[in-house]
């Protein structure tokens, strides 16, 4: 059971790294008008319903969604503070 948990944690790390790299380095990164994103079962979709990522479990998808939405909220707050 512990080994299975380690595998899921590693998959989540890779997904977060992929999403971070995608956002930072690619022209197809998420735009602010695509937020908030949502978890639908084990996939993440933008506010238009387009697939962003697929994760092993719904709980992992929900965690990533929360992090993405919080990160976007912080970026928007910083933008308005300037």
C-alpha positions as CSV (number, residue, x, y, z in Angstrom):
1,X,0.0,0.0,0.0
2,X,2.8,2.4,0.8
3,X,4.5,1.7,-2.5
4,X,1.2,2.4,-4.3
5,X,0.9,5.8,-2.5
6,X,4.5,6.6,-3.6
7,X,3.5,5.9,-7.3
8,X,0.5,8.2,-7.1
9,X,2.5,10.9,-5.4
10,X,5.1,10.7,-8.2
11,X,2.4,10.8,-10.9
12,X,1.1,14.0,-9.2
13,X,4.5,15.6,-9.1
14,X,5.0,14.9,-12.8
15,X,1.6,16.3,-13.6
16,X,2.3,19.5,-11.6
17,X,5.7,19.8,-13.2
18,X,4.1,19.4,-16.6
19,X,1.4,22.0,-15.9
20,X,4.0,24.4,-14.5
21,X,6.3,24.0,-17.5
22,X,3.4,24.2,-19.9
23,X,2.3,27.5,-18.3
24,X,5.8,29.0,-18.2
25,X,7.3,27.9,-21.6
26,X,4.6,27.3,-24.1
27,X,2.4,29.6,-26.2
28,X,-0.6,27.3,-25.5
29,X,-0.5,28.0,-21.7
30,X,-3.7,28.7,-19.9
31,X,-4.9,32.2,-20.4
32,X,-6.6,34.2,-17.6
33,X,-9.9,34.1,-19.4
34,X,-9.9,30.3,-19.2
35,X,-10.1,30.4,-15.4
36,X,-11.5,29.1,-13.1
37,X,-10.6,25.6,-14.1
38,X,-12.5,22.6,-12.7
39,X,-12.1,19.0,-11.9
40,X,-14.5,16.6,-13.6
41,X,-13.9,13.2,-12.3
42,X,-10.2,12.7,-12.8
43,X,-9.7,15.3,-15.6
44,X,-9.1,19.1,-15.4
45,X,-11.0,21.3,-17.8
46,X,-11.0,25.0,-18.4
47,X,-14.1,27.2,-18.1
48,X,-15.0,26.3,-21.7
49,X,-14.9,22.6,-21.0
50,X,-11.6,21.9,-22.9
51,X,-9.4,19.2,-21.5
52,X,-6.2,20.4,-19.8
53,X,-4.9,17.3,-18.0
54,X,-5.9,13.9,-16.9
55,X,-4.8,12.5,-13.5
56,X,-5.0,9.1,-11.9
57,X,-7.6,10.0,-9.4
58,X,-10.4,12.5,-8.8
59,X,-8.8,13.7,-5.6
60,X,-5.5,14.5,-7.4
61,X,-7.4,16.4,-10.1
62,X,-9.2,18.4,-7.4
63,X,-5.9,19.2,-5.7
64,X,-4.3,20.4,-8.9
65,X,-7.4,22.5,-9.8
66,X,-7.3,24.2,-6.4
67,X,-3.6,25.0,-6.8
68,X,-4.1,26.3,-10.4
69,X,-7.0,28.5,-9.4
70,X,-5.2,29.9,-6.3
71,X,-2.2,30.6,-8.4
72,X,-4.2,32.5,-11.0
73,X,-6.0,34.4,-8.2
74,X,-2.7,35.5,-6.8
75,X,-1.4,36.6,-10.2
76,X,-4.6,38.7,-10.8
77,X,-4.3,40.3,-7.3
78,X,-0.6,41.2,-8.1
79,X,-1.6,42.6,-11.5
80,X,-4.2,44.8,-9.9
81,X,-1.9,45.9,-7.1
82,X,0.6,47.5,-9.6
